[in-house]
Each structure stands twice: as structure tokens, then as C-alpha cells.
């Protein structure tokens, strides 16, 4: 819910324009920038929720109504709400970004006069992104200058021509103390904005100077394609800084979340169900140009849990569609250490993890230079399971010709086998480990069981599966509750079709308290017959809910498929509403019969005949409803 944000905006952006943004913003396109979506049937889409970790997709998107809802954590809303939550934008920023994307000219209210005018001061995130976009243009222009010759020569030596440099936005930070700073100040960016963005820093004199000087620049983009930072490579021997220098942590640049190349690779990653994790900017470029378009790299930090969360959503790495993750590391000690760290994170993926190490210990960029594009593709194709590599690496440190060496290697390797998430593979790896060590299976099996805790069996496996699985949603408590949900879904999803018949049935015919609250909210929002549908209507109903449970239910019902194959028609609406009333009428009939039985027809003759007459009328009504509801849900 964000009614406060709407109220705040009502005096700035016209309500009609906000409604237009809700209608025109394609929620499927907006969410697809972050989450890989696939068909869920009935015109809906589903994917892994970006707001909580899950192994089975419960995040549902309804393109027809421009809303989403996660059945796992309960979040939901329209495209505006998604941007607010996923990218930490304000309501204003979200509306403005979606308006720009849809080509909508927003109109603002000033002094009670509604007039088109330039956009107001943008939110912080948009200002920082805009500053980075301007910096990209500046650095790219500098790459063609005489002073940037070392940068151009570096790219050429690494096998990248002008087209490759342009594709990845490569640029050059010139040899000047404040050239970029002055350029951006002239474009209207403030002192504080440039410092906050990490593009400039204060000098001892108090003035601002450029953060990057005399370096080859790579723009770092987030998953939506916005530039949020830079990676800078040292070019000159007299530069006493580190070989690579990255943008510091800022409100928009969090290195633990950023993957270089994800903006260009995300669609191929989703399509192939595979991602290749490399170590540097040039490795990403080399892989993409060599025909491995799924490559990404971390930016100045180790591969970690937040990176995994990003990749799992893009991969749609779930129980239903396990992805494939291929790590490429140098074969030296540092690369092997990194590979073992990656194996520690293996449990966070549902999919399979692999490692690809060049026989000559070359990274993908060097390999492409030395042996061509085919060698890079072959490197990835020859991948081996990460657990095999990890076991081989651990065993290689011990002398297997001695008893002590074999036992110590078994002790060190057993925890790796115990961590294999696919339980069905563990017995095979126990046998493999025993063979590699030259030992009997039994002691190796005991060591693996001890490393993993209690011995595993069918009962334990079942319990573990239950723990890994999602808690099932509460079952519908009665047929009446089922039909009430269906009626509310029709009002939210198909108000033009269902409106008149839905509105004719009052809240008194609903039994479940939360359903009653949603029905009342529909009336408060003007009634289904007045609505045209879509995100604007659904948000109006949600805003009209006083009950938090009802607010959540609106989002859920907006994306839950109707219980009919194909499109609903007036007959289906008629049957549904008749069934809903029939349940209410029969409950009233039972109450009347019970009351009549308790009345003395002699002493309470008037009341008796009044109740009896009402009973006859209700029974006649019930018969009519039963005939109308023939066929059932």
C-alpha cells in the first residue's frame, strides 16, 4: 500500500496522469528487466520473487491487469509499486520513470492551476543515474583524443577494436584534476550530487576534483541498463594507484549486488538457462565477442550471496527449471581458492554448478587472443562439475601412498560430499571418493555421514523435502468460501463483464469476514459496474480496504486464475453469483427452520406464521438459484 504517496502526489501530478501511467506501463516489461518470467497459464506469467528467496516460483504477474502478486511473501501491486520496492524509488520517481518509458507527458498542479511544465527536481537516484550517463558521454568522447592513445593501444592489445569499445561504452579519464567535475557542474549537477555519486571528491583546498584520472574506463550498468558506476584500469607506470579502481559504495552502486555485463547477458542467460561467471571486464567482453553471450563478472569483490540472488532470478533457477552456473577461474592458487569459495555457495543454487579452467591457466581474454574464439567456446563446453574439481583439489594435497595421507584426505573431502545438495548423487560420490583414495566404501560412507550429521534415509529425506518446500497455502474452508473468492476475482479481473451482476449481490451474502471487507471495498471504490479494469481499478479497491488482510487478498485475487478454462462469459458470471447467493440463502433457511422449531405456534402464532411465510419465500428463491447455478463451479 502506498496511499500516502498517492495523497502526496495528488497536489503535484494530476490524478488522471497517474492513472494513465498505471494503464500504459507494461508491467511484464518492467518486471522482466529484473526477473525472468515464463507462462503460468491463463495469460499470467510467473518467476522467482525478487523480494524473498525461494526455490519454486510463486511470483505471479498479470499482464492483462498490469498487476503482480507473490503467493510466497504476499507483496503485490502495480508497476509503480514494483519500482518503489525493487529499486527503492519514491512514488514520484517511479511515476516519472514509467511516464518517460511510456512517452507520457506528465502535468503538474501549481497554485490550483493545472498546467504542463518541465519535470520537478528529480529524486536522488534519478539524479545520480543522470550524472553517470553524462559522465559516460564525457569519457567516451575523451577516448578519441591524443592523450588517450595508451587506452586505445591497451584495448587493441587485448583484441578489442573500436566497435567493441563502443559496444561496452569504454572511455578515458583525461589527465586533468577537475575536467569531468567542471563539465558536469556546467550541466547543472551540484557539488553534493557529484560527491554522492562517487564521480568527484573533495581536494585539500576544499574544491572538487575528479575521482578518476588517466585511466581506461568501463561503465558499470545495473540489470536495467542504467550506468551506476565505473571500473578504471591503470595505464601509466607512474600511477601509484591500484591496477583497477572502482566507484566507491554509493546510494546506487553496491558492489555486492552488481554483476558487470548483466544488462547485455540477461536475455541469453534466461533463454539458455546458463550463466558463465568470469573474473574481469575484458573477460566478459572476450566471452561475448567469442560467442559466449551469457558471461558476467563481479566488480572488485568476491562472488557472494547477493550476486547469487540476482542470477537466480534471471536464470529462473528453481525446482521446476534448474539453471546451470559455470565459473571460470585461473588455474593458479588464487583461482583454485576462489573456486572452493564458489563451492561453499553451491547450496544457494538449485541448479548445477560447474568450473571451467583453461589447460594453460589463461583467462578467457588471453585465451581468445592466443587461440581464437573457438577456444573460448570450447573452454566453457569442457566444464566439469564443481564438486569434482573441489574433491580433486582437496585430495591432491595429501600423499595417498601413506595410510595417514589417505585418512586425512578422507576427513577433508567427506564434508564436501556431505554438502552435495542432490542426495541421490551422494552415494555415487562416496563410491568415487573411495576409489580415488584407494579405500573401502564403508569408512568413507561413515565419514560422509558424520560430516553431514545424522545418517540420511527415506524418512529424513522426506522431512528435508518438507523443510525445503514452501508451506502450503491454507486450504479453502468451504464451498461457499470458494465461490466467494471466484465472485471477487470476477469483480477485480473482469469488472466490465461482471459488474452489474456482481454489484446486485450485497455484502450480506458473503460469509468470510475478509471477503466481506473486500466486497465493501469494491462498493467504496464505486462498484464494479463503474470500472474499466486494470491496475487503476485494482489499486482503487486496495486503497479502499481498511483491513490489512483484505488489502493483501485484493492483490492475490487480482492474479489468481479464474476456475474456468477459457474466457468467462455472462453465463459463468450468472452461475457464480447464483451459487454465492444460494449458499447464503440456504444458511438463512437453516436458521429459520431452527427458530421455527423453537417457537410455540399457539402462543406465538403471529411470529410463527411470519417466519413460516419468509421460509416459503426463501425456499422458492433457493430453488430458482439452484436452477440458475446448475452446472456448478
VENZI-V196064 format. One record per run of one state. SS is the DSSP state (A for helix, B for strand, O for the rest). FROM is the first residue (numbers start at 1). TO is the last residue. Records with the same first field share a line. If there is no record, write none. Layout:
BEGIN
SS=FROM-TO + FROM-TO
END
This chain:
BEGIN
O=1-2 + 11-12 + 14-14 + 25-26 + 33-37 + 42-43 + 48-58 + 63-66 + 71-75 + 78-78 + 87-90 + 103-106 + 111-112 + 117-123 + 143-145 + 158-161 + 168-170 + 174-178 + 187-190 + 198-199 + 203-207 + 211-214 + 222-226 + 235-243 + 247-258 + 261-261 + 273-273 + 279-280 + 291-294 + 299-304 + 316-323 + 329-332 + 345-345 + 349-351 + 357-363 + 372-372 + 382-383 + 396-402 + 419-422 + 438-440 + 452-457 + 469-478 + 494-494 + 504-506 + 510-512 + 525-527 + 531-533 + 545-547 + 560-569 + 598-604 + 629-633
A=3-10 + 15-24 + 27-32 + 79-86 + 91-102 + 124-142 + 146-157 + 162-167 + 179-186 + 191-197 + 262-272 + 281-290 + 305-315 + 333-344 + 346-348 + 364-371 + 373-381 + 386-395 + 403-418 + 423-437 + 441-451 + 458-468 + 479-493 + 495-503 + 507-509 + 513-524 + 528-530 + 534-544 + 548-559 + 570-597 + 605-628
B=13-13 + 38-41 + 44-47 + 59-62 + 67-70 + 76-77 + 107-110 + 113-116 + 171-173 + 200-202 + 208-210 + 215-221 + 227-234 + 244-246 + 259-260 + 274-278 + 295-298 + 324-328 + 352-356 + 384-385
END
